[in-house]
Structures are given as structure tokens and as C-alpha cells.
């Protein structure tokens, strides 16, 4: 039962974090990118096109989700430690 609740909460947190990144953080990043098209931003080296804008969005999502999960696990472990004493 606990695993099911964790899965549902994880999906909800992922959606929340993606909204945070797309609607609050990336508009600030877009301010510093000419044209504001941060998700379609590319870097061209000869014939190679590197889409770094999409990667940047995915990286920020991952970092925020990992941080939130870390804080939740830290809080749960602290509560378990207190209840064992």
C-alpha cells in the first residue's frame, strides 16, 4: 500500500515540478536568451546541431525533482529515527 501511495505522490510531484520549471524558472532563463526560445535553442558545430535548450529544461527538472525527493526521504528517515528511540 505504501508503494502505491509513493508512486501516486511521485507522479503528482513530477507534474508540479515541471510546471514550476516551465512557468517560473524558465521564463527567467529565457530573458537571457535572445528571442526567448529557450526550448528550441541550438548550438551548431559544422553539420552537427546540438539542442541544448531541451536538455537544459530536462536537467533543471531532474535537479529539482531529485532535491525534493531528497528532502522527503530525509524527513521520513528523521521521523523513523525519533520513533525508534
PyMOL Python script that loads the backbone (N, CA, C, O; Angstrom):
from pymol import cmd

cmd.read_pdbstr("""\
ATOM      1  N   UNK A   1       0.827  -1.196   0.000  1.00  0.00           N
ATOM      2  CA  UNK A   1       0.000   0.000   0.000  1.00  0.00           C
ATOM      3  C   UNK A   1       0.868   1.256   0.000  1.00  0.00           C
ATOM      4  O   UNK A   1       0.573   2.221  -0.705  1.00  0.00           O
ATOM      5  N   UNK A   2       1.931   1.239   0.787  1.00  0.00           N
ATOM      6  CA  UNK A   2       2.820   2.393   0.865  1.00  0.00           C
ATOM      7  C   UNK A   2       3.486   2.701  -0.464  1.00  0.00           C
ATOM      8  O   UNK A   2       3.686   3.864  -0.812  1.00  0.00           O
ATOM      9  N   UNK A   3       3.826   1.658  -1.204  1.00  0.00           N
ATOM     10  CA  UNK A   3       4.462   1.846  -2.510  1.00  0.00           C
ATOM     11  C   UNK A   3       3.497   2.500  -3.496  1.00  0.00           C
ATOM     12  O   UNK A   3       3.904   3.344  -4.294  1.00  0.00           O
ATOM     13  N   UNK A   4       2.241   2.121  -3.446  1.00  0.00           N
ATOM     14  CA  UNK A   4       1.235   2.723  -4.328  1.00  0.00           C
ATOM     15  C   UNK A   4       1.074   4.208  -4.026  1.00  0.00           C
ATOM     16  O   UNK A   4       0.996   5.027  -4.942  1.00  0.00           O
ATOM     17  N   UNK A   5       1.024   4.550  -2.757  1.00  0.00           N
ATOM     18  CA  UNK A   5       0.905   5.949  -2.360  1.00  0.00           C
ATOM     19  C   UNK A   5       2.141   6.725  -2.807  1.00  0.00           C
ATOM     20  O   UNK A   5       2.023   7.848  -3.298  1.00  0.00           O
ATOM     21  N   UNK A   6       3.321   6.137  -2.642  1.00  0.00           N
ATOM     22  CA  UNK A   6       4.557   6.799  -3.065  1.00  0.00           C
ATOM     23  C   UNK A   6       4.571   7.022  -4.571  1.00  0.00           C
ATOM     24  O   UNK A   6       5.020   8.069  -5.037  1.00  0.00           O
ATOM     25  N   UNK A   7       4.088   6.056  -5.330  1.00  0.00           N
ATOM     26  CA  UNK A   7       4.051   6.198  -6.789  1.00  0.00           C
ATOM     27  C   UNK A   7       3.127   7.340  -7.201  1.00  0.00           C
ATOM     28  O   UNK A   7       3.484   8.151  -8.056  1.00  0.00           O
ATOM     29  N   UNK A   8       1.955   7.405  -6.604  1.00  0.00           N
ATOM     30  CA  UNK A   8       0.991   8.464  -6.930  1.00  0.00           C
ATOM     31  C   UNK A   8       1.542   9.829  -6.530  1.00  0.00           C
ATOM     32  O   UNK A   8       1.416  10.795  -7.282  1.00  0.00           O
ATOM     33  N   UNK A   9       2.147   9.909  -5.361  1.00  0.00           N
ATOM     34  CA  UNK A   9       2.734  11.175  -4.917  1.00  0.00           C
ATOM     35  C   UNK A   9       3.893  11.581  -5.823  1.00  0.00           C
ATOM     36  O   UNK A   9       4.069  12.763  -6.119  1.00  0.00           O
ATOM     37  N   UNK A  10       4.679  10.608  -6.261  1.00  0.00           N
ATOM     38  CA  UNK A  10       5.788  10.903  -7.166  1.00  0.00           C
ATOM     39  C   UNK A  10       5.306  11.476  -8.481  1.00  0.00           C
ATOM     40  O   UNK A  10       5.902  12.414  -9.009  1.00  0.00           O
ATOM     41  N   UNK A  11       4.233  10.919  -9.013  1.00  0.00           N
ATOM     42  CA  UNK A  11       3.665  11.435 -10.258  1.00  0.00           C
ATOM     43  C   UNK A  11       3.134  12.853 -10.066  1.00  0.00           C
ATOM     44  O   UNK A  11       3.296  13.705 -10.939  1.00  0.00           O
ATOM     45  N   UNK A  12       2.506  13.101  -8.934  1.00  0.00           N
ATOM     46  CA  UNK A  12       1.975  14.437  -8.661  1.00  0.00           C
ATOM     47  C   UNK A  12       3.104  15.445  -8.489  1.00  0.00           C
ATOM     48  O   UNK A  12       3.018  16.562  -8.998  1.00  0.00           O
ATOM     49  N   UNK A  13       4.153  15.066  -7.781  1.00  0.00           N
ATOM     50  CA  UNK A  13       5.292  15.963  -7.570  1.00  0.00           C
ATOM     51  C   UNK A  13       5.984  16.251  -8.899  1.00  0.00           C
ATOM     52  O   UNK A  13       6.412  17.380  -9.140  1.00  0.00           O
ATOM     53  N   UNK A  14       6.099  15.242  -9.764  1.00  0.00           N
ATOM     54  CA  UNK A  14       6.723  15.444 -11.067  1.00  0.00           C
ATOM     55  C   UNK A  14       5.958  16.484 -11.876  1.00  0.00           C
ATOM     56  O   UNK A  14       6.567  17.370 -12.475  1.00  0.00           O
ATOM     57  N   UNK A  15       4.650  16.387 -11.900  1.00  0.00           N
ATOM     58  CA  UNK A  15       3.826  17.360 -12.624  1.00  0.00           C
ATOM     59  C   UNK A  15       3.977  18.752 -12.031  1.00  0.00           C
ATOM     60  O   UNK A  15       4.064  19.737 -12.764  1.00  0.00           O
ATOM     61  N   UNK A  16       4.008  18.832 -10.716  1.00  0.00           N
ATOM     62  CA  UNK A  16       4.166  20.112 -10.039  1.00  0.00           C
ATOM     63  C   UNK A  16       5.518  20.739 -10.348  1.00  0.00           C
ATOM     64  O   UNK A  16       5.601  21.938 -10.615  1.00  0.00           O
ATOM     65  N   UNK A  17       6.566  19.943 -10.314  1.00  0.00           N
ATOM     66  CA  UNK A  17       7.905  20.455 -10.579  1.00  0.00           C
ATOM     67  C   UNK A  17       8.042  20.887 -12.042  1.00  0.00           C
ATOM     68  O   UNK A  17       8.663  21.911 -12.324  1.00  0.00           O
ATOM     69  N   UNK A  18       7.476  20.126 -12.966  1.00  0.00           N
ATOM     70  CA  UNK A  18       7.522  20.522 -14.372  1.00  0.00           C
ATOM     71  C   UNK A  18       6.812  21.849 -14.582  1.00  0.00           C
ATOM     72  O   UNK A  18       7.281  22.684 -15.356  1.00  0.00           O
ATOM     73  N   UNK A  19       5.703  22.054 -13.916  1.00  0.00           N
ATOM     74  CA  UNK A  19       5.005  23.332 -14.003  1.00  0.00           C
ATOM     75  C   UNK A  19       5.846  24.454 -13.417  1.00  0.00           C
ATOM     76  O   UNK A  19       5.907  25.545 -13.984  1.00  0.00           O
ATOM     77  N   UNK A  20       6.492  24.197 -12.292  1.00  0.00           N
ATOM     78  CA  UNK A  20       7.374  25.188 -11.670  1.00  0.00           C
ATOM     79  C   UNK A  20       8.482  25.595 -12.624  1.00  0.00           C
ATOM     80  O   UNK A  20       8.754  26.782 -12.802  1.00  0.00           O
ATOM     81  N   UNK A  21       9.118  24.613 -13.234  1.00  0.00           N
ATOM     82  CA  UNK A  21      10.225  24.896 -14.146  1.00  0.00           C
ATOM     83  C   UNK A  21       9.730  25.633 -15.381  1.00  0.00           C
ATOM     84  O   UNK A  21      10.304  26.650 -15.768  1.00  0.00           O
ATOM     85  N   UNK A  22       8.667  25.128 -16.006  1.00  0.00           N
ATOM     86  CA  UNK A  22       8.186  25.716 -17.259  1.00  0.00           C
ATOM     87  C   UNK A  22       7.579  27.102 -17.083  1.00  0.00           C
ATOM     88  O   UNK A  22       7.698  27.944 -17.973  1.00  0.00           O
ATOM     89  N   UNK A  23       6.927  27.350 -15.948  1.00  0.00           N
ATOM     90  CA  UNK A  23       6.196  28.602 -15.783  1.00  0.00           C
ATOM     91  C   UNK A  23       6.889  29.648 -14.921  1.00  0.00           C
ATOM     92  O   UNK A  23       6.554  30.830 -15.004  1.00  0.00           O
ATOM     93  N   UNK A  24       7.844  29.240 -14.098  1.00  0.00           N
ATOM     94  CA  UNK A  24       8.508  30.216 -13.225  1.00  0.00           C
ATOM     95  C   UNK A  24      10.002  30.345 -13.489  1.00  0.00           C
ATOM     96  O   UNK A  24      10.517  31.460 -13.576  1.00  0.00           O
ATOM     97  N   UNK A  25      10.699  29.233 -13.616  1.00  0.00           N
ATOM     98  CA  UNK A  25      12.156  29.292 -13.742  1.00  0.00           C
ATOM     99  C   UNK A  25      12.591  29.592 -15.169  1.00  0.00           C
ATOM    100  O   UNK A  25      13.427  30.466 -15.398  1.00  0.00           O
ATOM    101  N   UNK A  26      12.025  28.869 -16.124  1.00  0.00           N
ATOM    102  CA  UNK A  26      12.488  29.034 -17.497  1.00  0.00           C
ATOM    103  C   UNK A  26      12.150  30.389 -18.108  1.00  0.00           C
ATOM    104  O   UNK A  26      12.907  30.843 -18.966  1.00  0.00           O
ATOM    105  N   UNK A  27      11.071  31.067 -17.731  1.00  0.00           N
ATOM    106  CA  UNK A  27      10.908  32.431 -18.243  1.00  0.00           C
ATOM    107  C   UNK A  27      12.049  33.359 -17.822  1.00  0.00           C
ATOM    108  O   UNK A  27      12.417  34.270 -18.564  1.00  0.00           O
ATOM    109  N   UNK A  28      12.603  33.130 -16.640  1.00  0.00           N
ATOM    110  CA  UNK A  28      13.763  33.919 -16.211  1.00  0.00           C
ATOM    111  C   UNK A  28      14.978  33.572 -17.073  1.00  0.00           C
ATOM    112  O   UNK A  28      15.724  34.460 -17.486  1.00  0.00           O
ATOM    113  N   UNK A  29      15.173  32.279 -17.342  1.00  0.00           N
ATOM    114  CA  UNK A  29      16.268  31.854 -18.208  1.00  0.00           C
ATOM    115  C   UNK A  29      16.062  32.411 -19.612  1.00  0.00           C
ATOM    116  O   UNK A  29      17.019  32.837 -20.259  1.00  0.00           O
ATOM    117  N   UNK A  30      14.822  32.408 -20.084  1.00  0.00           N
ATOM    118  CA  UNK A  30      14.518  32.891 -21.433  1.00  0.00           C
ATOM    119  C   UNK A  30      14.839  34.370 -21.592  1.00  0.00           C
ATOM    120  O   UNK A  30      15.121  34.827 -22.700  1.00  0.00           O
ATOM    121  N   UNK A  31      14.800  35.109 -20.514  1.00  0.00           N
ATOM    122  CA  UNK A  31      15.136  36.530 -20.566  1.00  0.00           C
ATOM    123  C   UNK A  31      16.568  36.734 -21.046  1.00  0.00           C
ATOM    124  O   UNK A  31      16.859  37.707 -21.741  1.00  0.00           O
ATOM    125  N   UNK A  32      17.458  35.824 -20.680  1.00  0.00           N
ATOM    126  CA  UNK A  32      18.866  35.956 -21.029  1.00  0.00           C
ATOM    127  C   UNK A  32      19.210  35.340 -22.378  1.00  0.00           C
ATOM    128  O   UNK A  32      20.334  35.486 -22.860  1.00  0.00           O
ATOM    129  N   UNK A  33      18.242  34.649 -22.995  1.00  0.00           N
ATOM    130  CA  UNK A  33      18.470  34.031 -24.300  1.00  0.00           C
ATOM    131  C   UNK A  33      17.808  34.905 -25.358  1.00  0.00           C
ATOM    132  O   UNK A  33      16.607  35.157 -25.268  1.00  0.00           O
ATOM    133  N   UNK A  34      18.545  35.373 -26.347  1.00  0.00           N
ATOM    134  CA  UNK A  34      17.946  36.230 -27.378  1.00  0.00           C
ATOM    135  C   UNK A  34      16.771  35.540 -28.069  1.00  0.00           C
ATOM    136  O   UNK A  34      16.884  34.390 -28.493  1.00  0.00           O
ATOM    137  N   UNK A  35      15.670  36.228 -28.178  1.00  0.00           N
ATOM    138  CA  UNK A  35      14.482  35.685 -28.824  1.00  0.00           C
ATOM    139  C   UNK A  35      13.592  34.922 -27.868  1.00  0.00           C
ATOM    140  O   UNK A  35      12.432  34.671 -28.193  1.00  0.00           O
ATOM    141  N   UNK A  36      14.082  34.546 -26.710  1.00  0.00           N
ATOM    142  CA  UNK A  36      13.280  33.867 -25.701  1.00  0.00           C
ATOM    143  C   UNK A  36      12.916  32.431 -26.029  1.00  0.00           C
ATOM    144  O   UNK A  36      12.125  31.837 -25.296  1.00  0.00           O
ATOM    145  N   UNK A  37      13.451  31.839 -27.093  1.00  0.00           N
ATOM    146  CA  UNK A  37      13.112  30.465 -27.454  1.00  0.00           C
ATOM    147  C   UNK A  37      14.059  29.474 -26.820  1.00  0.00           C
ATOM    148  O   UNK A  37      14.819  28.802 -27.518  1.00  0.00           O
ATOM    149  N   UNK A  38      14.023  29.376 -25.510  1.00  0.00           N
ATOM    150  CA  UNK A  38      15.000  28.556 -24.790  1.00  0.00           C
ATOM    151  C   UNK A  38      14.844  27.070 -25.075  1.00  0.00           C
ATOM    152  O   UNK A  38      15.841  26.349 -25.092  1.00  0.00           O
ATOM    153  N   UNK A  39      13.623  26.589 -25.301  1.00  0.00           N
ATOM    154  CA  UNK A  39      13.443  25.155 -25.548  1.00  0.00           C
ATOM    155  C   UNK A  39      13.916  24.752 -26.932  1.00  0.00           C
ATOM    156  O   UNK A  39      14.243  23.587 -27.160  1.00  0.00           O
ATOM    157  N   UNK A  40      13.955  25.683 -27.843  1.00  0.00           N
ATOM    158  CA  UNK A  40      14.416  25.374 -29.196  1.00  0.00           C
ATOM    159  C   UNK A  40      15.823  25.889 -29.446  1.00  0.00           C
ATOM    160  O   UNK A  40      16.302  25.864 -30.580  1.00  0.00           O
ATOM    161  N   UNK A  41      16.485  26.352 -28.401  1.00  0.00           N
ATOM    162  CA  UNK A  41      17.836  26.882 -28.553  1.00  0.00           C
ATOM    163  C   UNK A  41      18.787  25.769 -28.989  1.00  0.00           C
ATOM    164  O   UNK A  41      18.773  24.671 -28.433  1.00  0.00           O
ATOM    165  N   UNK A  42      19.606  26.067 -29.986  1.00  0.00           N
ATOM    166  CA  UNK A  42      20.545  25.074 -30.512  1.00  0.00           C
ATOM    167  C   UNK A  42      21.925  25.690 -30.643  1.00  0.00           C
ATOM    168  O   UNK A  42      22.092  26.909 -30.645  1.00  0.00           O
ATOM    169  N   UNK A  43      22.891  24.820 -30.749  1.00  0.00           N
ATOM    170  CA  UNK A  43      24.277  25.206 -30.960  1.00  0.00           C
ATOM    171  C   UNK A  43      24.772  24.391 -32.148  1.00  0.00           C
ATOM    172  O   UNK A  43      24.704  23.163 -32.124  1.00  0.00           O
ATOM    173  N   UNK A  44      25.262  25.048 -33.170  1.00  0.00           N
ATOM    174  CA  UNK A  44      25.669  24.351 -34.387  1.00  0.00           C
ATOM    175  C   UNK A  44      27.186  24.331 -34.505  1.00  0.00           C
ATOM    176  O   UNK A  44      27.849  25.364 -34.411  1.00  0.00           O
ATOM    177  N   UNK A  45      27.718  23.134 -34.715  1.00  0.00           N
ATOM    178  CA  UNK A  45      29.144  22.946 -34.958  1.00  0.00           C
ATOM    179  C   UNK A  45      29.263  22.225 -36.298  1.00  0.00           C
ATOM    180  O   UNK A  45      29.097  21.007 -36.378  1.00  0.00           O
ATOM    181  N   UNK A  46      29.547  22.982 -37.332  1.00  0.00           N
ATOM    182  CA  UNK A  46      29.604  22.377 -38.660  1.00  0.00           C
ATOM    183  C   UNK A  46      28.231  21.878 -39.059  1.00  0.00           C
ATOM    184  O   UNK A  46      27.283  22.658 -39.148  1.00  0.00           O
ATOM    185  N   UNK A  47      28.120  20.582 -39.298  1.00  0.00           N
ATOM    186  CA  UNK A  47      26.828  19.986 -39.659  1.00  0.00           C
ATOM    187  C   UNK A  47      26.107  19.389 -38.456  1.00  0.00           C
ATOM    188  O   UNK A  47      25.002  18.865 -38.595  1.00  0.00           O
ATOM    189  N   UNK A  48      26.718  19.463 -37.285  1.00  0.00           N
ATOM    190  CA  UNK A  48      26.121  18.903 -36.067  1.00  0.00           C
ATOM    191  C   UNK A  48      25.302  19.982 -35.366  1.00  0.00           C
ATOM    192  O   UNK A  48      25.789  21.086 -35.121  1.00  0.00           O
ATOM    193  N   UNK A  49      24.056  19.651 -35.047  1.00  0.00           N
ATOM    194  CA  UNK A  49      23.177  20.575 -34.328  1.00  0.00           C
ATOM    195  C   UNK A  49      22.900  19.985 -32.946  1.00  0.00           C
ATOM    196  O   UNK A  49      22.367  18.883 -32.822  1.00  0.00           O
ATOM    197  N   UNK A  50      23.269  20.731 -31.924  1.00  0.00           N
ATOM    198  CA  UNK A  50      23.064  20.299 -30.541  1.00  0.00           C
ATOM    199  C   UNK A  50      21.906  21.107 -29.958  1.00  0.00           C
ATOM    200  O   UNK A  50      21.979  22.333 -29.873  1.00  0.00           O
ATOM    201  N   UNK A  51      20.846  20.422 -29.561  1.00  0.00           N
ATOM    202  CA  UNK A  51      19.665  21.075 -28.983  1.00  0.00           C
ATOM    203  C   UNK A  51      19.847  21.182 -27.474  1.00  0.00           C
ATOM    204  O   UNK A  51      19.372  20.330 -26.723  1.00  0.00           O
ATOM    205  N   UNK A  52      20.520  22.207 -27.046  1.00  0.00           N
ATOM    206  CA  UNK A  52      20.830  22.335 -25.630  1.00  0.00           C
ATOM    207  C   UNK A  52      19.667  22.923 -24.831  1.00  0.00           C
ATOM    208  O   UNK A  52      19.645  22.774 -23.609  1.00  0.00           O
ATOM    209  N   UNK A  53      18.719  23.571 -25.460  1.00  0.00           N
ATOM    210  CA  UNK A  53      17.576  24.145 -24.745  1.00  0.00           C
ATOM    211  C   UNK A  53      16.697  23.080 -24.117  1.00  0.00           C
ATOM    212  O   UNK A  53      16.314  23.191 -22.952  1.00  0.00           O
ATOM    213  N   UNK A  54      16.378  22.052 -24.885  1.00  0.00           N
ATOM    214  CA  UNK A  54      15.552  20.958 -24.354  1.00  0.00           C
ATOM    215  C   UNK A  54      16.297  20.211 -23.262  1.00  0.00           C
ATOM    216  O   UNK A  54      15.705  19.802 -22.264  1.00  0.00           O
ATOM    217  N   UNK A  55      17.609  20.033 -23.455  1.00  0.00           N
ATOM    218  CA  UNK A  55      18.411  19.364 -22.430  1.00  0.00           C
ATOM    219  C   UNK A  55      18.453  20.184 -21.147  1.00  0.00           C
ATOM    220  O   UNK A  55      18.378  19.625 -20.053  1.00  0.00           O
ATOM    221  N   UNK A  56      18.573  21.494 -21.270  1.00  0.00           N
ATOM    222  CA  UNK A  56      18.606  22.361 -20.092  1.00  0.00           C
ATOM    223  C   UNK A  56      17.302  22.248 -19.297  1.00  0.00           C
ATOM    224  O   UNK A  56      17.330  22.180 -18.068  1.00  0.00           O
ATOM    225  N   UNK A  57      16.168  22.227 -19.991  1.00  0.00           N
ATOM    226  CA  UNK A  57      14.879  22.083 -19.311  1.00  0.00           C
ATOM    227  C   UNK A  57      14.795  20.736 -18.589  1.00  0.00           C
ATOM    228  O   UNK A  57      14.348  20.673 -17.443  1.00  0.00           O
ATOM    229  N   UNK A  58      15.222  19.661 -19.256  1.00  0.00           N
ATOM    230  CA  UNK A  58      15.189  18.336 -18.629  1.00  0.00           C
ATOM    231  C   UNK A  58      16.133  18.273 -17.429  1.00  0.00           C
ATOM    232  O   UNK A  58      15.805  17.660 -16.414  1.00  0.00           O
ATOM    233  N   UNK A  59      17.293  18.899 -17.542  1.00  0.00           N
ATOM    234  CA  UNK A  59      18.261  18.907 -16.448  1.00  0.00           C
ATOM    235  C   UNK A  59      17.725  19.658 -15.232  1.00  0.00           C
ATOM    236  O   UNK A  59      17.879  19.197 -14.101  1.00  0.00           O
ATOM    237  N   UNK A  60      17.109  20.793 -15.455  1.00  0.00           N
ATOM    238  CA  UNK A  60      16.541  21.556 -14.339  1.00  0.00           C
ATOM    239  C   UNK A  60      15.409  20.773 -13.687  1.00  0.00           C
ATOM    240  O   UNK A  60      15.305  20.744 -12.460  1.00  0.00           O
ATOM    241  N   UNK A  61      14.556  20.136 -14.496  1.00  0.00           N
ATOM    242  CA  UNK A  61      13.500  19.284 -13.935  1.00  0.00           C
ATOM    243  C   UNK A  61      14.091  18.191 -13.058  1.00  0.00           C
ATOM    244  O   UNK A  61      13.618  17.962 -11.945  1.00  0.00           O
ATOM    245  N   UNK A  62      15.123  17.513 -13.554  1.00  0.00           N
ATOM    246  CA  UNK A  62      15.743  16.424 -12.800  1.00  0.00           C
ATOM    247  C   UNK A  62      16.329  16.912 -11.484  1.00  0.00           C
ATOM    248  O   UNK A  62      16.125  16.285 -10.445  1.00  0.00           O
ATOM    249  N   UNK A  63      17.045  18.011 -11.518  1.00  0.00           N
ATOM    250  CA  UNK A  63      17.687  18.526 -10.299  1.00  0.00           C
ATOM    251  C   UNK A  63      16.645  18.892  -9.255  1.00  0.00           C
ATOM    252  O   UNK A  63      16.814  18.575  -8.078  1.00  0.00           O
ATOM    253  N   UNK A  64      15.583  19.546  -9.664  1.00  0.00           N
ATOM    254  CA  UNK A  64      14.552  19.942  -8.701  1.00  0.00           C
ATOM    255  C   UNK A  64      13.831  18.718  -8.138  1.00  0.00           C
ATOM    256  O   UNK A  64      13.590  18.643  -6.933  1.00  0.00           O
ATOM    257  N   UNK A  65      13.484  17.754  -9.002  1.00  0.00           N
ATOM    258  CA  UNK A  65      12.815  16.537  -8.528  1.00  0.00           C
ATOM    259  C   UNK A  65      13.718  15.767  -7.578  1.00  0.00           C
ATOM    260  O   UNK A  65      13.257  15.286  -6.543  1.00  0.00           O
ATOM    261  N   UNK A  66      15.007  15.643  -7.916  1.00  0.00           N
ATOM    262  CA  UNK A  66      15.940  14.930  -7.041  1.00  0.00           C
ATOM    263  C   UNK A  66      16.055  15.628  -5.690  1.00  0.00           C
ATOM    264  O   UNK A  66      16.126  14.963  -4.657  1.00  0.00           O
ATOM    265  N   UNK A  67      16.073  16.947  -5.683  1.00  0.00           N
ATOM    266  CA  UNK A  67      16.171  17.695  -4.434  1.00  0.00           C
ATOM    267  C   UNK A  67      14.922  17.500  -3.575  1.00  0.00           C
ATOM    268  O   UNK A  67      15.026  17.316  -2.363  1.00  0.00           O
ATOM    269  N   UNK A  68      13.751  17.538  -4.193  1.00  0.00           N
ATOM    270  CA  UNK A  68      12.500  17.347  -3.453  1.00  0.00           C
ATOM    271  C   UNK A  68      12.440  15.936  -2.867  1.00  0.00           C
ATOM    272  O   UNK A  68      12.057  15.761  -1.710  1.00  0.00           O
ATOM    273  N   UNK A  69      12.815  14.934  -3.658  1.00  0.00           N
ATOM    274  CA  UNK A  69      12.825  13.556  -3.156  1.00  0.00           C
ATOM    275  C   UNK A  69      13.816  13.418  -2.002  1.00  0.00           C
ATOM    276  O   UNK A  69      13.527  12.749  -1.010  1.00  0.00           O
ATOM    277  N   UNK A  70      14.985  14.050  -2.130  1.00  0.00           N
ATOM    278  CA  UNK A  70      15.973  14.027  -1.049  1.00  0.00           C
ATOM    279  C   UNK A  70      15.391  14.609   0.235  1.00  0.00           C
ATOM    280  O   UNK A  70      15.564  14.031   1.308  1.00  0.00           O
ATOM    281  N   UNK A  71      14.708  15.737   0.138  1.00  0.00           N
ATOM    282  CA  UNK A  71      14.131  16.359   1.329  1.00  0.00           C
ATOM    283  C   UNK A  71      13.048  15.478   1.955  1.00  0.00           C
ATOM    284  O   UNK A  71      12.958  15.373   3.178  1.00  0.00           O
ATOM    285  N   UNK A  72      12.230  14.846   1.112  1.00  0.00           N
ATOM    286  CA  UNK A  72      11.180  13.971   1.637  1.00  0.00           C
ATOM    287  C   UNK A  72      11.785  12.769   2.346  1.00  0.00           C
ATOM    288  O   UNK A  72      11.353  12.417   3.444  1.00  0.00           O
ATOM    289  N   UNK A  73      12.777  12.138   1.735  1.00  0.00           N
ATOM    290  CA  UNK A  73      13.418  10.966   2.351  1.00  0.00           C
ATOM    291  C   UNK A  73      14.112  11.364   3.646  1.00  0.00           C
ATOM    292  O   UNK A  73      14.049  10.633   4.635  1.00  0.00           O
ATOM    293  N   UNK A  74      14.768  12.510   3.646  1.00  0.00           N
ATOM    294  CA  UNK A  74      15.441  12.983   4.856  1.00  0.00           C
ATOM    295  C   UNK A  74      14.430  13.197   5.986  1.00  0.00           C
ATOM    296  O   UNK A  74      14.704  12.846   7.134  1.00  0.00           O
ATOM    297  N   UNK A  75      13.282  13.762   5.672  1.00  0.00           N
ATOM    298  CA  UNK A  75      12.255  13.998   6.680  1.00  0.00           C
ATOM    299  C   UNK A  75      11.695  12.676   7.205  1.00  0.00           C
ATOM    300  O   UNK A  75      11.510  12.519   8.412  1.00  0.00           O
ATOM    301  N   UNK A  76      11.425  11.725   6.309  1.00  0.00           N
ATOM    302  CA  UNK A  76      10.883  10.432   6.725  1.00  0.00           C
ATOM    303  C   UNK A  76      11.895   9.680   7.586  1.00  0.00           C
ATOM    304  O   UNK A  76      11.525   9.091   8.602  1.00  0.00           O
ATOM    305  N   UNK A  77      13.153   9.695   7.194  1.00  0.00           N
ATOM    306  CA  UNK A  77      14.185   8.997   7.970  1.00  0.00           C
ATOM    307  C   UNK A  77      14.346   9.622   9.355  1.00  0.00           C
ATOM    308  O   UNK A  77      14.570   8.908  10.333  1.00  0.00           O
ATOM    309  N   UNK A  78      14.234  10.926   9.445  1.00  0.00           N
ATOM    310  CA  UNK A  78      14.324  11.598  10.742  1.00  0.00           C
ATOM    311  C   UNK A  78      13.160  11.186  11.627  1.00  0.00           C
ATOM    312  O   UNK A  78      13.352  10.960  12.821  1.00  0.00           O
ATOM    313  N   UNK A  79      11.958  11.083  11.072  1.00  0.00           N
ATOM    314  CA  UNK A  79      10.792  10.672  11.849  1.00  0.00           C
ATOM    315  C   UNK A  79      10.914   9.221  12.302  1.00  0.00           C
ATOM    316  O   UNK A  79      10.532   8.891  13.425  1.00  0.00           O
ATOM    317  N   UNK A  80      11.440   8.356  11.445  1.00  0.00           N
ATOM    318  CA  UNK A  80      11.648   6.966  11.835  1.00  0.00           C
ATOM    319  C   UNK A  80      12.673   6.850  12.947  1.00  0.00           C
ATOM    320  O   UNK A  80      12.524   6.020  13.844  1.00  0.00           O
ATOM    321  N   UNK A  81      13.712   7.672  12.899  1.00  0.00           N
ATOM    322  CA  UNK A  81      14.737   7.660  13.927  1.00  0.00           C
ATOM    323  C   UNK A  81      14.174   8.081  15.275  1.00  0.00           C
ATOM    324  O   UNK A  81      14.533   7.512  16.305  1.00  0.00           O
ATOM    325  N   UNK A  82      13.289   9.081  15.272  1.00  0.00           N
ATOM    326  CA  UNK A  82      12.667   9.561  16.501  1.00  0.00           C
ATOM    327  C   UNK A  82      11.726   8.509  17.077  1.00  0.00           C
ATOM    328  O   UNK A  82      11.686   8.326  18.293  1.00  0.00           O
ATOM    329  N   UNK A  83      10.971   7.818  16.232  1.00  0.00           N
ATOM    330  CA  UNK A  83      10.012   6.834  16.733  1.00  0.00           C
ATOM    331  C   UNK A  83      10.715   5.593  17.269  1.00  0.00           C
ATOM    332  O   UNK A  83      10.152   4.896  18.113  1.00  0.00           O
ATOM    333  N   UNK A  84      11.926   5.294  16.806  1.00  0.00           N
ATOM    334  CA  UNK A  84      12.671   4.122  17.297  1.00  0.00           C
ATOM    335  C   UNK A  84      13.239   4.351  18.678  1.00  0.00           C
ATOM    336  O   UNK A  84      13.472   3.390  19.411  1.00  0.00           O
ATOM    337  N   UNK A  85      13.471   5.598  19.055  1.00  0.00           N
ATOM    338  CA  UNK A  85      14.045   5.891  20.367  1.00  0.00           C
ATOM    339  C   UNK A  85      13.082   5.692  21.447  1.00  0.00           C
ATOM    340  O   UNK A  85      13.413   5.898  22.615  1.00  0.00           O
TER     341      UNK A  85
END
""", "prot")
cmd.dss("prot")
cmd.show_as("cartoon", "prot")
cmd.util.cbc("prot")
cmd.orient("prot")
